[in-house]
């Protein structure tokens, strides 16, 4: 089982995250930066969730040291201390994701599920954020193979569904995707179904559970596309709200 380290002064926050991840990772936690550095030097952690405002050794210094020593895992920063300079520094340090406190534990779990496929810094309000990157991360975290033709069809299908959630799959969505690729709607439907079948068979159950809670069978094409479209719309709303916040930092 891979190891996940939580470095945060709040015991309540650490306990909440430990409970959320304990079935999927061997969870380690500490309340200060020096302990976090010691753990990262001695343990092979796959993921680090850290606050920036850590006692004894702050989060930025922790990340700088571990980057220089090549002992740093994928990093999710969860903090209330955010500025344009901090975000630029974290980007230069190759931090995978930044979330602003207070944030929901379930949202953190979803971010961790997609960390392995997140290139560079990603945070709500990031000017480099775009819907296609968001969809790609979700598909990769769910194990949809890029080599599969259904992967490309799913990207377009989710974009189309997010724009018009009420449309019919067979009468509107599939034909629209088929037109983009110069294909036919039946091939689109079969390819998406095949891609989902393959991903479901080799799925990591805890990741799929975050997207489709309580589901004990492969979601239908419609349910899968609708769920990712819903997440995309939520991300766009968050991005728009956070963009205003980050813009205000420069005023």
C-alpha positions in Angstrom: 0.0 0.0 0.0 1.4 3.4 -1.0 2.1 6.0 1.8 0.5 9.4 2.1 1.8 12.1 4.4 -0.4 14.8 5.9 1.5 17.8 7.4 -0.9 20.3 9.1 -1.0 22.0 12.5 -4.7 21.1 12.9 -5.2 17.8 14.6 -8.9 17.8 13.6 -8.0 18.4 9.9 -5.4 15.6 10.0 -7.8 13.2 11.6 -10.5 14.0 9.0 -8.1 13.3 6.1 -6.7 10.2 7.7 -10.2 8.8 8.0 -10.9 9.6 4.3 -7.7 8.0 3.0 -6.9 5.1 5.5 -8.6 2.5 3.3 -6.5 3.5 0.2 -3.1 4.6 1.6 -0.9 3.9 4.6 -1.4 7.4 6.1 1.3 9.2 8.1 0.7 12.6 9.7 2.6 15.3 11.6 2.0 18.8 12.9 5.2 20.6 11.9 7.6 21.0 9.0 10.6 19.4 10.6 8.8 16.2 11.3 7.4 16.2 7.8 11.0 16.6 6.4 12.2 13.7 8.6 9.3 11.4 7.4 9.9 12.3 3.7 13.6 11.5 4.1 13.0 8.1 5.7 9.7 7.0 4.0 8.9 6.6 0.4 5.7 8.6 0.3 3.6 8.7 -2.9 1.6 11.8 -1.9 2.1 14.8 0.4 -0.8 17.0 1.6 0.7 20.0 3.4 -0.3 23.4 4.8 2.2 26.2 4.1 1.9 27.7 7.6 3.8 24.9 9.5 5.6 25.4 12.8 9.4 24.9 12.9 9.8 24.7 9.2 7.3 26.4 6.8 5.8 24.6 3.9 7.7 26.5 1.2 11.0 25.7 2.8 9.9 22.1 3.2 9.1 21.8 -0.5 12.4 23.6 -1.5 14.5 21.2 0.6 12.7 18.0 -0.6 12.9 19.1 -4.2 16.7 19.6 -3.9 17.0 16.3 -2.2 14.8 14.5 -4.7 12.7 12.9 -1.9 9.4 14.7 -2.6 6.3 13.0 -3.8 3.3 14.4 -5.6 2.1 17.4 -3.6 -1.2 18.9 -2.8 -1.0 22.2 -0.9 -4.1 23.0 1.2 -3.8 26.4 2.8 -5.5 29.7 3.7 -2.4 31.6 2.9 -2.4 32.4 -0.8 -0.9 35.2 -2.8 0.2 35.7 -6.3 3.9 35.4 -5.2 3.1 32.1 -3.3 1.4 30.6 -6.3 4.3 31.5 -8.6 6.7 30.0 -6.2 4.7 26.8 -5.9 4.4 26.6 -9.7 8.2 26.9 -10.0 8.6 24.1 -7.4 6.4 21.8 -9.5 3.5 21.5 -7.0 0.7 19.5 -8.5 -2.3 21.2 -6.9 -3.2 24.1 -4.6 -6.5 24.3 -2.7 -7.6 27.2 -0.6 -9.0 26.5 2.9 -11.6 26.0 4.0 -12.3 23.2 1.6 -14.3 20.0 1.6 -12.5 16.7 2.5 -14.4 15.0 -0.4 -12.9 17.6 -2.8 -9.4 16.8 -1.5 -10.0 13.1 -2.1 -11.0 13.8 -5.7 -7.9 16.0 -6.3 -5.7 13.2 -4.9 -7.4 10.7 -7.2 -6.3 12.8 -10.2 -2.9 13.8 -9.0 -1.0 11.3 -11.0 -2.3 12.8 -14.2 -2.0 16.5 -13.3 0.8 18.2 -15.2 2.2 21.2 -13.2 0.3 23.5 -11.0 -3.5 23.4 -11.0 -5.7 25.5 -8.9 -9.1 27.2 -9.3 -8.5 30.5 -11.0 -5.3 29.4 -12.7 -5.1 31.3 -16.0 -3.8 28.1 -17.7 -6.9 26.2 -16.6 -9.1 25.0 -19.4 -12.0 22.6 -19.7 -10.1 20.1 -21.9 -7.3 19.7 -19.4 -9.9 19.2 -16.6 -11.7 16.5 -18.5 -8.4 14.8 -19.5 -7.4 14.6 -15.8 -10.7 13.0 -14.8 -10.6 10.5 -17.7 -7.0 9.5 -16.8 -7.7 9.2 -13.1 -10.5 6.8 -14.0 -8.2 4.7 -16.1 -9.6 5.6 -19.6 -6.8 4.6 -21.9 -5.6 7.4 -24.2 -4.9 4.9 -27.0 -8.6 3.9 -27.0 -10.7 5.7 -29.6 -13.4 6.2 -27.0 -11.1 8.4 -25.0 -11.2 11.2 -27.6 -14.9 10.7 -28.1 -15.5 11.0 -24.4 -13.6 14.3 -24.2 -15.9 15.9 -26.8 -19.0 14.2 -25.4 -18.4 15.7 -21.9 -17.8 19.1 -23.3 -21.0 18.9 -25.4 -23.1 17.6 -22.4 -21.8 20.4 -20.1 -22.9 22.9 -22.6 -26.4 21.4 -22.9 -27.2 18.9 -20.2 -30.8 18.2 -21.5 -29.8 16.9 -24.9 -30.5 13.3 -26.0 -27.5 11.0 -26.4 -28.6 9.1 -29.5 -30.4 11.9 -31.3 -28.1 14.9 -30.5 -24.9 14.1 -28.5 -23.5 11.1 -30.4 -24.2 12.7 -33.8 -22.6 15.9 -32.7 -19.4 14.1 -31.6 -19.5 12.0 -34.8 -19.6 15.1 -36.9 -16.5 16.5 -35.2 -14.5 13.3 -36.0 -16.1 12.6 -39.4 -17.5 9.4 -38.0 -21.0 8.0 -37.4 -22.9 8.0 -34.1 -23.1 4.3 -33.7 -19.3 4.0 -33.8 -19.0 6.8 -31.2 -21.4 4.9 -28.9 -19.7 1.6 -29.3 -16.2 3.1 -28.8 -17.3 4.9 -25.6 -18.9 1.8 -24.3 -15.8 -0.3 -25.1 -13.5 2.3 -23.4 -15.7 2.3 -20.2 -15.9 -1.5 -20.2 -12.1 -1.8 -20.3 -11.6 0.9 -17.6 -14.2 -0.7 -15.3 -12.5 -4.1 -15.5 -9.2 -2.8 -14.3 -10.6 0.0 -12.1 -9.2 1.2 -8.8 -12.5 0.9 -6.8 -11.9 3.7 -4.4 -11.3 6.2 -7.2 -14.5 5.2 -9.0 -16.3 5.4 -5.7 -15.5 9.1 -5.4 -17.1 9.8 -8.8 -20.0 7.3 -8.5 -20.8 6.7 -4.8 -22.5 3.4 -4.0 -22.4 2.2 -7.6 -21.7 -1.6 -7.8 -21.8 -1.9 -11.6 -20.3 0.0 -14.5 -22.1 3.3 -15.1 -24.0 3.6 -18.3 -22.5 5.8 -21.0 -25.2 8.5 -20.2 -24.4 8.3 -16.4 -20.7 8.6 -17.0 -20.8 11.5 -19.4 -23.4 13.3 -17.3 -21.4 13.0 -14.1 -18.2 14.3 -15.7 -20.2 17.1 -17.3 -21.6 18.0 -13.9 -18.1 18.1 -12.4 -16.9 20.3 -15.3 -19.7 22.8 -14.8 -18.9 22.9 -11.0 -15.2 23.4 -11.8 -16.0 26.2 -14.3 -18.1 27.9 -11.6 -15.4 27.6 -9.0 -12.8 28.8 -11.5 -14.8 31.9 -12.3 -15.3 32.7 -8.6 -11.7 32.1 -7.7 -10.4 34.0 -10.7 -12.1 37.1 -9.3 -10.4 36.4 -6.0 -6.9 36.0 -7.5 -7.4 39.0 -9.6 -8.2 41.0 -6.5 -4.8 40.0 -5.0 -3.1 42.3 -7.6 -5.2 45.3 -6.8 
